[in-house]
Amino acid sequence: MKLKDPHKIIVKPIITEKSTLLRTESNIFQFYIRPDATKKLVKQSVEELFKVDVLNVRIINLPGKPRRRGLYTGKTKSRKKALVKVKYGQNIPIFEGLV
């Protein structure tokens, strides 16, 4: 598959307690990605944007959760999440200074 614009593949980084723990212990960074993105596209995008060596990419599909507001029911939108393992000693600048 042809590499699209890497800025459009990666939507935004995930910064939570769990992701911070994964980042510090295992050097795994988490991102929300486009629904049509593949592991190969995510790897190429992260390597091109942040100039790091990616060892492994895992992708998780998160289904939308049902929500209710009074009489009206609906659901939140579905998302896709990528867990990117980076070579030991390398870091992604977006996450620096957050620990």
N, C-alpha and C positions, 0 to 999 in steps of 0.2 A: 504494500500500500504506500502511496506517495505521502511524504511528510507534509502535513498542512502547517499552518502557522503555529509554532509551539506555544505562543501566548494564548491561542484559542483552545488548545488541547487541555491545558491545566487551567482550571477555573479559579481555584484559590487554595491556599494551604489550610490545613486543619490544625488549630492550636488549642489543645485541651490538656487536661492533666494526664490522660492516658497516652496521648501522642508525645507529650514531653518525656514521659517515662520511657517509651519506646525509642525515642531519639537519643536519650542519654545512655541507655543501657545497650541497645542493639544497633544504633546508627540507622534506624528506619524512620523515614520521613513520610508524612501522610498528606495527600492532596485530594480535593474534589476534582473530578475530571469530567469531560463531556461524555454523554451516554454512548456515543458511537466510537469512543477511543479504544484502542487495543493496547496490549502490553508492549508491543513493539513501538507503537507511536509514543506511548508515555515514556519509555526508556530513551528514545531519541530526543524527545522534547526536553526532558530533565537534563540530559547530557549537554544539549546545545544551549539551554538557557543559563544553567548554573556552572558549567564547565567542571563537572564531577564525573567519576566513573561509577556507573550503576551496575550492581552485581545481580540484583533480583527485583522483579516487580510482581506484586500480587494485587489482584483487582477484586473488589467486593461490590455487588449490586445491592443497594439499600432500597427496599420497597417503601412506598409512601405509607404513613401511619394514618389510620382513621381518626378523624377529629369531629367533634360535635359542638355546635354553638347554638344553644336553644333548640329550636325545632329543626334546624338545618344541619345536615350531615355532609361531610366531605372527606377529603384526605389531603395530606401534604404531598408535595411532589416527590417522585422517586429520584434517587441520586446514585452516582457511581463514585467509588472511592478507590484510590490507588495507594498501596504501601510500597515505598521505594527504598530498597536497601542500598546504601552508598558505601564505597570502599572505606575501610577504617582509616581515620586520620583526616578525611575530607569532610567538609561541612557546607551546608547551603546557607548563603548569607541572610536569607529572609528570617531564618530561625535563630541567628546569633543574638546573644544578649537577652534571651527570653528565660534562661534558667536562673 
